[in-house]
Amino acid sequence: MNGEQQHDADAGSSVEEMEFSWDEYLEDTGAIAAPHGSFKHVDTSLQNGFAPGMKLEVAVKSDQNTYWVATIITTCGQLLLLRYDGYGEDRKADFWCDIMTADLHPIGWCEQNKKILKAPEGIKDKIPDQEEFLQRVLKGACSAPANLLEGLHRGKNPLDLIAPGSRLELQNVRDSLEAWIVNVVENVGGRLKLRYEGLEDSDKFDQWLFYLDPFLHQVGWAAQHGYSLQPPLAIRSLKSEADWQEILKKVKEEEEESSIPTDLFKDKPVIGVHSFSEGMKLEAVDPMAPFVISPATVLKVYNEKYFMIEIDDLRPDRTTSQSYICHVNSAGIFPVQWSLKNGLHLIPPPGYPGQDFDWADYLKQCGAEAAPQSCFPSLTSDHGFKENMKLEAVNPVDPEEVCIATVTKLKDSYLWLQLEGSKKPVPDCIVSVESMNIFPVGWCETNGYQLRPPRKAIVNKQKKIAVVQPEKQILSSRTVHDGLKNQEMNSSDSVVINGKYCCPKIYFNHRCFSGPYLNKGRIAELPQSVGPGNCVLVLKEVLTLLINAAYKPSRVLRELQLDEKAAWHGHGETLKAKYKGKSYRATVEVVRTADRVADFCRKTCIKLECCPNLFGPQMVLDKCSENCSVLTKTKYTHYYGKRKNKRIGRPPGGHSNLEVAMKKPNKRRKRRKHFFVHKKKRSSASVDNTPAGSPQGSGGEEEDDQDESELSHSLAQDRDKRKRKLRTFSFSDDENKPPLPKDIKVEVAEKLQLDSNPLEWSVADVVRFLKSTDCAPLARIFLDQEIDGQALLLLTLPTVQECMDLKLGPAIKLCHHIERVKLAFYQQFAN
């Protein structure tokens, strides 16, 4: 994703490959992600092969020559939380170990290798007869997989064992049940790119399938279940029969080298027994083109598990048929009248007379019977998906592509998905909630695969006309800016903008007075101009850049916010600002016609108390016509200290040439909760060149903002005194500049003396300790989360912030006390 443009003539648009962030996209569109728990196949693929309740033999820490049986409590990647058998429900002795480094073995290993099984010191007295105890606890127990504890596969995620070069058997689902060998070309989080054996140099017939697909099996499956190994008809003619047999012989000789452990497929869906008969009618979705529901016929029944369906086609001159093999749990098969009952459109078969399809007439005309309801699995609506949720989905037309998908409709256990960013536009896809071609938000990023980004705004450099693709989405500021600046427009998709709505270039005149809200250094870093282009698009970009160039973007957004009681004369646009880790949104009025642009820019400048020429269609070359160079920001400082409870930053009189408009004070707006933490830093590292004591925003936002404004006044008046008493603090130009305290005092924390080892603390002990500190209000969280002494010692600042949802201040205080406990533990008990 290097920002270079990609052109695709078929798509009729140009899409810029640039960094895509799900967090920003969800925030921009106001959508939510589908819950991770709704993708069962992904959850299964993340399992490491170990499950709670499994038992294994572990070296005893106090005596490395002896071992004891332990039970897996929980797993986390290659880490296991274990508890020695004999401790019962007592969690005090639970311990973590790394599969790669710990001395772990499957049940029975000690007996085979003449090693001693001996209970640890903590439970030795509780077990009078060790042999009888082991017989009792190991009866019917499940041992941890030996292949994941020893040898080459030790510590590996089972999914990683399906490496490129591994071989599997794939049933041919289009024309027969015969299987053929496929090679794994690529494994992306369990989604496999498969190539038929014998076609090493051609990717024309490659397929993408999830490893749990019911038609994909380990090598040897066909022979075990009575199916022949034959290449599919589509490739059979590419080689002679002798060549295919030679390939098969070679595969059998190399079977051991490319084999995959059988227990990897233990979670595959079990195929049940069906009750379909030949000639039955039903409704179906073709999996190769899952866009419509059509009448279909059971063409052939192979056995009690498999049958073939054909999409009905009544044309006498048809040359091809759409047929495929199903089983009882196959997605996309429905009883007759299912579409009608759910208010969906059923596409009549090609060649059907008339457009009004009627099942009763059709069955009578064909002399067929409808498949009874009992043939179909029951459909559920308990799946967690809702309309407008976002996810990632495979493009059925081009399985190489994984696209952003939006749920546009739900019926029982089926989703209608709108794909964004595909090379060729596709209609809404009909997908089962149990499909293995849908994935949670972030799946591609986690597995290092390219997610097709949504289309961006594009512009014709020669004509300088901004054009937005007709996508149902809200474009981010960065998208619009890059679209106005870089992208080329495909002539076939061009939209000619009437001169009435074409905005001229808007210049940023950074030498002009920037007022109390905008940072002059950041203004200087903005592009010289934006546009020309569509008025709404250009002005929205200009306002977004100004908001981001503010000391406090939230305050500038509030100044620009449209008064709900005012009459609208333009176009309402939603803009956003981020400040101190929180997000703000507001509706801002933007003019739509070119003749009002100059007046709009001037009035916006007046709202922000900066020079009316700071930005607008006129470029200021040498001297500003407003003579704003004589103004400085220091005049605002006095009012910061005096008027903390009123609207701040507006001195009487102000700019001599400014039009002062009386405005009602804005009400404090409820902030939208921000669920994502963005770690992207500003590219700018410029130092603020405003005078000391200039306002860093406004009051009324937060208490610390007011303290900061008062402090600005006091520091400006008595700098000598400050230099003598306080250490000088230097801040770069950063929105997150913390307010300076009025009196800085350094207190050395009193050394903590512990009466007992924190490793042995119960939850109640931890709560008791916290209540003795200034973090007593947080004790309830520890009680609810059942954090004992061991867990307390593992807590870090990131963990506390994320898991306890604490702000930075309380989190640092809490971690300070945790560090005191850790230090005391190391000094008093570690040895």
Disulfide bonds with the S-S distance in Angstrom:
none
